[in-house]
Amino acid sequence: MQDLNRLIDELMVMIRDRRGADPEQSYVARMHSKGRLMMAQKVGEEAIETALAAVAQEREQVVGESADLVFHLLMLWVDCGIDPKEVAHELDRRRKIPRLDEKSAHKSKTS
């Protein structure tokens, strides 16, 4: 199995490369041609499917839906110009916040 960081980096490169391909031949190109709203909706759909699989206690389905969710999230990040290292940095920053302050620190950033 590949290191997750390396796999994510490779997927990001592949997604960037395929955005300009023929939408009839490439799922990534098709999603890109439909725009950010459609990509964001697809992330939401995959998140719901992942949650429903978890509630149903279907472990293999959770794995599959999680893979779909991560892939669609990566497509959205590419479209938004977000590097996974930015997300890693934010996760690391939050990890250092005392436990009781986590939620209030997150809310103050989004307000």
PyMOL commands that set and color helices and strands:
alter all, ss='L'
color gray80, all
select helices_A, chain A and resi 4-18+27-34+36-55+59-80+84-95+99-110
alter helices_A, ss='H'
color red, helices_A
deselect
rebuild
show_as cartoon
